[in-house]
Amino acid sequence: MAHKLTLQELPDWPLLMTIEEASRYVGISVNLFRTLNPVQKIYISEKSVRYHREDLKAWVQVLKHGAPITSNDAIIKGMFN
């Protein structure tokens, strides 16, 4: 099991985050993050996936303004409207 990150361990969040870091950054569980699949994955290699910090911030802003959490497509569309 992966070590749970604390804010003291990551005072400056990395630009590209693992799923564990990304879910912690937005404050949801890894399982919920996987289910929602809220932002585009960035493939570093075939088995190495990261999430961009600015994409995560944009997703949270969309939610802040009342967008429903229904699908990745709806969330991405809302990010550009």
MMTF fields as JSON, N, C-alpha, C and O atoms, coordinates in Angstrom:
{
  "mmtfVersion": "1.0.0",
  "mmtfProducer": "UNKNOWN",
  "numBonds": 323,
  "numAtoms": 324,
  "numGroups": 81,
  "numChains": 1,
  "numModels": 1,
  "chainsPerModel": [1],
  "groupsPerChain": [81],
  "chainIdList": ["A"],
  "bondAtomList": [4, 2, 8, 6, 12, 10, 16, 14, 20, 18, 24, 22, 28, 26, 32, 30, 36, 34, 40, 38, 44, 42, 48, 46, 52, 50, 56, 54, 60, 58, 64, 62, 68, 66, 72, 70, 76, 74, 80, 78, 84, 82, 88, 86, 92, 90, 96, 94, 100, 98, 104, 102, 108, 106, 112, 110, 116, 114, 120, 118, 124, 122, 128, 126, 132, 130, 136, 134, 140, 138, 144, 142, 148, 146, 152, 150, 156, 154, 160, 158, 164, 162, 168, 166, 172, 170, 176, 174, 180, 178, 184, 182, 188, 186, 192, 190, 196, 194, 200, 198, 204, 202, 208, 206, 212, 210, 216, 214, 220, 218, 224, 222, 228, 226, 232, 230, 236, 234, 240, 238, 244, 242, 248, 246, 252, 250, 256, 254, 260, 258, 264, 262, 268, 266, 272, 270, 276, 274, 280, 278, 284, 282, 288, 286, 292, 290, 296, 294, 300, 298, 304, 302, 308, 306, 312, 310, 316, 314, 320, 318],
  "bondOrderList": [1, 1, 1, 1, 1, 1, 1, 1, 1, 1, 1, 1, 1, 1, 1, 1, 1, 1, 1, 1, 1, 1, 1, 1, 1, 1, 1, 1, 1, 1, 1, 1, 1, 1, 1, 1, 1, 1, 1, 1, 1, 1, 1, 1, 1, 1, 1, 1, 1, 1, 1, 1, 1, 1, 1, 1, 1, 1, 1, 1, 1, 1, 1, 1, 1, 1, 1, 1, 1, 1, 1, 1, 1, 1, 1, 1, 1, 1, 1, 1],
  "groupList": [{"groupName": "MET", "atomNameList": ["N", "CA", "C", "O"], "elementList": ["N", "C", "C", "O"], "formalChargeList": [0, 0, 0, 0], "bondAtomList": [1, 0, 2, 1, 3, 2], "bondOrderList": [1, 1, 2], "singleLetterCode": "M", "chemCompType": "L-PEPTIDE LINKING"}, {"groupName": "ALA", "atomNameList": ["N", "CA", "C", "O"], "elementList": ["N", "C", "C", "O"], "formalChargeList": [0, 0, 0, 0], "bondAtomList": [1, 0, 2, 1, 3, 2], "bondOrderList": [1, 1, 2], "singleLetterCode": "A", "chemCompType": "L-PEPTIDE LINKING"}, {"groupName": "HIS", "atomNameList": ["N", "CA", "C", "O"], "elementList": ["N", "C", "C", "O"], "formalChargeList": [0, 0, 0, 0], "bondAtomList": [1, 0, 2, 1, 3, 2], "bondOrderList": [1, 1, 2], "singleLetterCode": "H", "chemCompType": "L-PEPTIDE LINKING"}, {"groupName": "LYS", "atomNameList": ["N", "CA", "C", "O"], "elementList": ["N", "C", "C", "O"], "formalChargeList": [0, 0, 0, 0], "bondAtomList": [1, 0, 2, 1, 3, 2], "bondOrderList": [1, 1, 2], "singleLetterCode": "K", "chemCompType": "L-PEPTIDE LINKING"}, {"groupName": "LEU", "atomNameList": ["N", "CA", "C", "O"], "elementList": ["N", "C", "C", "O"], "formalChargeList": [0, 0, 0, 0], "bondAtomList": [1, 0, 2, 1, 3, 2], "bondOrderList": [1, 1, 2], "singleLetterCode": "L", "chemCompType": "L-PEPTIDE LINKING"}, {"groupName": "THR", "atomNameList": ["N", "CA", "C", "O"], "elementList": ["N", "C", "C", "O"], "formalChargeList": [0, 0, 0, 0], "bondAtomList": [1, 0, 2, 1, 3, 2], "bondOrderList": [1, 1, 2], "singleLetterCode": "T", "chemCompType": "L-PEPTIDE LINKING"}, {"groupName": "GLN", "atomNameList": ["N", "CA", "C", "O"], "elementList": ["N", "C", "C", "O"], "formalChargeList": [0, 0, 0, 0], "bondAtomList": [1, 0, 2, 1, 3, 2], "bondOrderList": [1, 1, 2], "singleLetterCode": "Q", "chemCompType": "L-PEPTIDE LINKING"}, {"groupName": "GLU", "atomNameList": ["N", "CA", "C", "O"], "elementList": ["N", "C", "C", "O"], "formalChargeList": [0, 0, 0, 0], "bondAtomList": [1, 0, 2, 1, 3, 2], "bondOrderList": [1, 1, 2], "singleLetterCode": "E", "chemCompType": "L-PEPTIDE LINKING"}, {"groupName": "PRO", "atomNameList": ["N", "CA", "C", "O"], "elementList": ["N", "C", "C", "O"], "formalChargeList": [0, 0, 0, 0], "bondAtomList": [1, 0, 2, 1, 3, 2], "bondOrderList": [1, 1, 2], "singleLetterCode": "P", "chemCompType": "L-PEPTIDE LINKING"}, {"groupName": "ASP", "atomNameList": ["N", "CA", "C", "O"], "elementList": ["N", "C", "C", "O"], "formalChargeList": [0, 0, 0, 0], "bondAtomList": [1, 0, 2, 1, 3, 2], "bondOrderList": [1, 1, 2], "singleLetterCode": "D", "chemCompType": "L-PEPTIDE LINKING"}, {"groupName": "TRP", "atomNameList": ["N", "CA", "C", "O"], "elementList": ["N", "C", "C", "O"], "formalChargeList": [0, 0, 0, 0], "bondAtomList": [1, 0, 2, 1, 3, 2], "bondOrderList": [1, 1, 2], "singleLetterCode": "W", "chemCompType": "L-PEPTIDE LINKING"}, {"groupName": "ILE", "atomNameList": ["N", "CA", "C", "O"], "elementList": ["N", "C", "C", "O"], "formalChargeList": [0, 0, 0, 0], "bondAtomList": [1, 0, 2, 1, 3, 2], "bondOrderList": [1, 1, 2], "singleLetterCode": "I", "chemCompType": "L-PEPTIDE LINKING"}, {"groupName": "SER", "atomNameList": ["N", "CA", "C", "O"], "elementList": ["N", "C", "C", "O"], "formalChargeList": [0, 0, 0, 0], "bondAtomList": [1, 0, 2, 1, 3, 2], "bondOrderList": [1, 1, 2], "singleLetterCode": "S", "chemCompType": "L-PEPTIDE LINKING"}, {"groupName": "ARG", "atomNameList": ["N", "CA", "C", "O"], "elementList": ["N", "C", "C", "O"], "formalChargeList": [0, 0, 0, 0], "bondAtomList": [1, 0, 2, 1, 3, 2], "bondOrderList": [1, 1, 2], "singleLetterCode": "R", "chemCompType": "L-PEPTIDE LINKING"}, {"groupName": "TYR", "atomNameList": ["N", "CA", "C", "O"], "elementList": ["N", "C", "C", "O"], "formalChargeList": [0, 0, 0, 0], "bondAtomList": [1, 0, 2, 1, 3, 2], "bondOrderList": [1, 1, 2], "singleLetterCode": "Y", "chemCompType": "L-PEPTIDE LINKING"}, {"groupName": "VAL", "atomNameList": ["N", "CA", "C", "O"], "elementList": ["N", "C", "C", "O"], "formalChargeList": [0, 0, 0, 0], "bondAtomList": [1, 0, 2, 1, 3, 2], "bondOrderList": [1, 1, 2], "singleLetterCode": "V", "chemCompType": "L-PEPTIDE LINKING"}, {"groupName": "GLY", "atomNameList": ["N", "CA", "C", "O"], "elementList": ["N", "C", "C", "O"], "formalChargeList": [0, 0, 0, 0], "bondAtomList": [1, 0, 2, 1, 3, 2], "bondOrderList": [1, 1, 2], "singleLetterCode": "G", "chemCompType": "PEPTIDE LINKING"}, {"groupName": "ASN", "atomNameList": ["N", "CA", "C", "O"], "elementList": ["N", "C", "C", "O"], "formalChargeList": [0, 0, 0, 0], "bondAtomList": [1, 0, 2, 1, 3, 2], "bondOrderList": [1, 1, 2], "singleLetterCode": "N", "chemCompType": "L-PEPTIDE LINKING"}, {"groupName": "PHE", "atomNameList": ["N", "CA", "C", "O"], "elementList": ["N", "C", "C", "O"], "formalChargeList": [0, 0, 0, 0], "bondAtomList": [1, 0, 2, 1, 3, 2], "bondOrderList": [1, 1, 2], "singleLetterCode": "F", "chemCompType": "L-PEPTIDE LINKING"}],
  "groupTypeList": [0, 1, 2, 3, 4, 5, 4, 6, 7, 4, 8, 9, 10, 8, 4, 4, 0, 5, 11, 7, 7, 1, 12, 13, 14, 15, 16, 11, 12, 15, 17, 4, 18, 13, 5, 4, 17, 8, 15, 6, 3, 11, 14, 11, 12, 7, 3, 12, 15, 13, 14, 2, 13, 7, 9, 4, 3, 1, 10, 15, 6, 15, 4, 3, 2, 16, 1, 8, 11, 5, 12, 17, 9, 1, 11, 11, 3, 16, 0, 18, 17],
  "groupIdList": [1, 2, 3, 4, 5, 6, 7, 8, 9, 10, 11, 12, 13, 14, 15, 16, 17, 18, 19, 20, 21, 22, 23, 24, 25, 26, 27, 28, 29, 30, 31, 32, 33, 34, 35, 36, 37, 38, 39, 40, 41, 42, 43, 44, 45, 46, 47, 48, 49, 50, 51, 52, 53, 54, 55, 56, 57, 58, 59, 60, 61, 62, 63, 64, 65, 66, 67, 68, 69, 70, 71, 72, 73, 74, 75, 76, 77, 78, 79, 80, 81],
  "secStructList": [7, 7, 7, 7, 7, 7, 6, 6, 6, 7, 1, 1, 7, 7, 1, 3, 3, 7, 2, 2, 2, 2, 2, 2, 2, 2, 6, 7, 7, 2, 2, 2, 2, 2, 2, 2, 7, 7, 1, 7, 7, 3, 3, 1, 1, 1, 1, 7, 3, 3, 3, 3, 2, 2, 2, 2, 2, 2, 2, 2, 2, 2, 2, 2, 6, 6, 7, 7, 7, 7, 7, 2, 2, 2, 2, 2, 2, 2, 2, 6, 7],
  "xCoordList": [0.841, 0.0, 0.89, 1.901, 0.5, 1.287, 1.202, 0.178, 2.29, 2.35, 1.434, 1.493, 0.584, -0.302, 0.503, 1.164, 0.441, 1.209, 0.57, -0.654, 1.398, 0.893, 1.316, 2.228, 0.645, 0.997, 2.417, 3.086, 2.877, 4.247, 5.263, 6.354, 4.906, 5.812, 5.829, 6.825, 4.748, 4.659, 4.15, 3.041, 4.952, 4.467, 4.298, 3.452, 5.091, 4.983, 4.629, 5.472, 3.382, 2.916, 3.635, 3.865, 3.999, 4.676, 3.756, 2.533, 4.347, 3.574, 2.835, 1.67, 3.506, 2.888, 2.794, 3.79, 1.589, 1.341, 0.884, 0.232, 1.241, 0.71, -0.766, -1.256, -1.467, -2.882, -3.067, -4.027, -2.161, -2.24, -2.069, -2.811, -1.09, -0.857, -2.022, -2.484, -2.5, -3.595, -4.866, -5.548, -5.188, -6.402, -6.262, -7.222, -5.084, -4.836, -4.921, -5.46, -4.398, -4.393, -5.809, -6.066, -6.738, -8.117, -8.994, -10.156, -8.44, -9.147, -10.174, -11.164, -9.941, -10.849, -10.03, -8.806, -10.716, -10.017, -9.512, -10.002, -8.533, -8.002, -9.103, -9.207, -9.925, -11.007, -11.989, -12.387, -12.384, -13.299, -12.637, -13.279, -11.356, -10.621, -10.631, -10.871, -10.367, -10.385, -11.772, -11.897, -12.803, -14.178, -14.537, -15.096, -14.215, -14.555, -13.679, -14.135, -12.426, -11.48, -11.587, -11.871, -11.359, -11.722, -10.856, -11.312, -9.628, -8.744, -7.972, -7.894, -7.413, -6.664, -5.421, -4.711, -5.176, -3.971, -2.804, -2.96, -1.641, -0.409, 0.446, 0.829, 0.744, 1.522, 3.008, 3.469, 3.741, 5.193, 5.822, 6.792, 5.244, 5.608, 4.35, 3.284, 4.464, 3.296, 2.631, 1.41, 3.423, 2.885, 2.936, 2.504, 3.445, 3.604, 2.653, 2.837, 1.632, 0.608, 0.731, 0.965, 0.571, 0.593, -0.584, -1.222, -0.855, -1.934, -1.345, -0.585, -1.696, -1.134, -1.859, -3.088, -1.075, -1.619, -2.624, -3.656, -2.342, -3.25, -4.577, -5.618, -4.558, -5.803, -6.651, -7.872, -5.987, -6.708, -7.317, -8.461, -6.547, -7.065, -8.26, -9.243, -8.181, -9.283, -10.529, -11.639, -10.356, -11.492, -12.181, -13.41, -11.404, -11.979, -12.727, -13.785, -12.206, -12.895, -14.239, -15.216, -14.297, -15.563, -16.559, -17.722, -16.108, -16.988, -17.442, -18.588, -16.552, -16.851, -18.004, -18.776, -18.12, -19.168, -20.417, -21.257, -20.541, -21.786, -21.934, -23.042, -20.858, -20.969, -21.236, -20.624, -22.137, -22.397, -21.237, -20.552, -21.027, -19.994, -20.664, -21.123, -20.723, -21.405, -20.452, -20.513, -19.587, -18.657, -17.453, -17.488, -16.406, -15.192, -15.478, -14.979, -16.273, -16.583, -17.304, -16.988, -18.266, -19.011, -18.099, -18.211, -17.214, -16.293, -15.331, -15.103, -14.766, -13.816, -14.512, -13.947, -15.736, -16.488, -16.691, -16.543, -17.024, -17.225, -15.975, -16.052, -14.814, -13.553, -13.291, -12.546, -13.892, -13.62, -14.789, -14.75, -15.814, -16.957, -16.932, -17.821],
  "yCoordList": [-1.181, 0.0, 1.25, 1.308, 2.228, 3.448, 4.288, 4.312, 4.97, 5.88, 7.069, 7.674, 7.419, 8.568, 9.846, 10.029, 10.706, 11.946, 12.965, 13.054, 13.728, 14.811, 16.138, 16.193, 17.197, 18.519, 18.911, 19.631, 18.442, 18.753, 18.072, 18.597, 16.911, 16.197, 16.816, 16.702, 17.461, 18.066, 19.507, 19.807, 20.386, 21.772, 22.423, 23.298, 21.999, 22.48, 21.276, 20.423, 21.224, 20.074, 20.008, 21.04, 18.793, 18.664, 19.027, 18.958, 19.41, 19.767, 18.554, 18.656, 17.413, 16.166, 15.232, 14.968, 14.733, 13.94, 12.531, 12.282, 11.624, 10.269, 10.319, 11.355, 9.221, 9.204, 9.418, 10.061, 8.885, 9.079, 10.555, 11.091, 11.196, 12.619, 13.46, 14.363, 13.164, 13.933, 13.822, 14.822, 12.623, 12.461, 13.191, 13.791, 13.143, 13.865, 15.38, 16.113, 15.833, 17.259, 17.819, 18.922, 17.053, 17.536, 17.078, 17.473, 16.247, 15.89, 14.778, 14.758, 13.846, 12.704, 11.418, 11.444, 10.302, 9.023, 8.639, 9.127, 7.764, 7.262, 6.542, 6.687, 5.765, 5.042, 5.995, 5.767, 7.06, 8.032, 8.745, 8.994, 9.075, 9.72, 8.83, 9.3, 7.533, 6.589, 6.534, 6.515, 6.508, 6.429, 7.665, 7.561, 8.83, 10.087, 10.332, 10.888, 9.916, 10.156, 11.617, 11.879, 12.568, 13.965, 14.733, 15.72, 14.307, 15.055, 14.096, 12.895, 14.651, 13.859, 13.25, 13.907, 11.995, 11.316, 11.699, 11.882, 11.816, 12.059, 10.815, 10.457, 10.158, 8.924, 9.239, 9.679, 9.011, 9.182, 7.983, 8.111, 6.828, 5.582, 4.722, 5.17, 3.514, 2.646, 2.397, 2.262, 2.336, 2.034, 3.216, 3.095, 4.33, 5.489, 6.608, 7.235, 6.852, 7.854, 8.994, 8.771, 10.205, 11.387, 12.283, 12.137, 13.221, 14.196, 15.58, 15.797, 16.508, 17.858, 18.687, 18.706, 19.365, 20.169, 21.221, 21.424, 21.884, 22.922, 22.326, 22.968, 21.11, 20.435, 20.141, 20.296, 19.716, 19.431, 20.705, 20.705, 21.788, 23.075, 23.533, 24.026, 23.373, 23.779, 22.95, 23.484, 21.653, 20.781, 21.226, 21.277, 21.543, 22.005, 23.316, 23.516, 24.207, 25.47, 25.231, 25.913, 24.278, 23.937, 23.442, 23.846, 22.575, 22.067, 23.192, 23.217, 24.096, 25.229, 26.061, 26.636, 26.123, 26.926, 26.121, 26.556, 24.936, 24.197, 23.162, 22.678, 22.807, 21.769, 20.422, 20.101, 19.639, 18.315, 17.368, 17.484, 16.438, 15.424, 14.253, 13.32, 14.295, 13.232, 12.413, 11.184, 13.065, 12.327, 13.19, 14.413, 12.542, 13.234, 14.212, 15.338, 13.797, 14.672, 15.947, 17.036, 15.813, 16.981, 17.923, 19.143, 17.366, 18.192, 18.926, 20.125, 18.206, 18.841, 19.93, 21.003, 19.66, 20.682, 21.912, 23.03, 21.74, 22.858, 23.652, 24.841, 23.022, 23.714, 24.771, 25.721, 24.613, 25.535, 26.453, 27.18, 26.435, 27.323, 28.48, 29.331],
  "zCoordList": [0.0, 0.0, 0.0, 0.7, -0.785, -0.915, 0.35, 1.033, 0.644, 1.784, 1.536, 0.465, 2.505, 2.362, 2.555, 3.577, 1.585, 1.608, 2.525, 2.616, 3.198, 4.039, 3.423, 2.597, 3.835, 3.303, 3.687, 2.946, 4.838, 5.257, 4.345, 4.126, 3.816, 2.925, 1.525, 0.81, 1.136, -0.184, -0.085, -0.526, 0.485, 0.591, -0.78, -0.958, -1.726, -3.104, -3.966, -4.243, -4.381, -5.155, -6.489, -7.12, -6.935, -8.227, -9.379, -9.257, -10.488, -11.672, -12.225, -12.609, -12.267, -12.708, -11.512, -10.838, -11.252, -10.051, -10.375, -11.388, -9.491, -9.566, -9.184, -8.734, -9.358, -9.0, -7.495, -7.07, -6.704, -5.257, -4.893, -4.071, -5.509, -5.255, -5.757, -5.061, -6.973, -7.564, -6.733, -6.507, -6.28, -5.474, -4.143, -3.66, -3.555, -2.302, -2.541, -1.711, -3.655, -3.998, -4.064, -3.581, -4.667, -4.778, -3.615, -3.519, -2.735, -1.515, -1.642, -0.912, -2.571, -2.717, -2.68, -2.808, -2.505, -2.459, -3.843, -4.861, -3.856, -5.121, -5.892, -7.11, -5.187, -5.866, -6.536, -7.678, -5.843, -6.438, -7.609, -8.629, -7.466, -8.557, -9.791, -10.903, -9.589, -10.723, -11.363, -12.587, -10.532, -11.035, -11.848, -12.939, -11.31, -11.991, -13.213, -14.212, -13.126, -14.208, -14.672, -15.84, -13.748, -14.01, -14.994, -15.569, -15.199, -16.1, -16.996, -16.736, -18.04, -19.003, -18.359, -17.597, -18.679, -18.212, -19.102, -20.309, -18.498, -19.237, -19.076, -17.963, -20.188, -20.155, -20.289, -21.342, -19.218, -19.227, -19.934, -20.681, -19.677, -20.351, -20.381, -19.959, -20.868, -20.973, -19.62, -19.543, -18.565, -17.233, -16.271, -15.125, -16.71, -15.83, -16.246, -17.289, -15.417, -15.716, -14.714, -13.526, -15.202, -14.335, -14.678, -15.721, -13.767, -13.92, -13.698, -12.754, -14.566, -14.523, -13.46, -13.395, -12.639, -11.539, -12.03, -11.389, -13.143, -13.643, -14.114, -13.975, -14.667, -15.05, -13.816, -13.834, -12.751, -11.499, -10.925, -10.472, -10.947, -10.454, -11.278, -10.726, -12.593, -13.47, -13.18, -13.168, -12.947, -12.632, -11.348, -11.285, -10.337, -9.067, -9.273, -8.676, -10.099, -10.381, -11.055, -10.746, -11.964, -12.62, -11.579, -11.587, -10.691, -9.632, -8.702, -8.253, -8.43, -7.541, -8.084, -7.317, -9.388, -10.013, -10.335, -11.123, -9.721, -9.789, -10.878, -11.112, -11.55, -12.58, -11.917, -10.899, -12.48, -11.906, -12.181, -13.197, -11.269, -11.467, -12.154, -11.494, -13.49, -14.216, -15.065, -15.053, -15.79, -16.638, -16.947, -16.809, -17.362, -17.76, -18.894, -18.877, -19.877, -21.017, -20.576, -21.054, -19.669, -19.199, -18.428, -18.548, -17.652, -16.869, -17.793, -17.634, -18.759, -19.689, -20.498, -20.711, -20.949, -21.695, -20.841, -21.334, -19.577, -18.666, -18.408, -18.097, -18.531, -18.298, -19.362, -19.124, -20.522, -21.622, -21.933, -22.925, -21.118, -21.327, -20.356, -20.386]
}
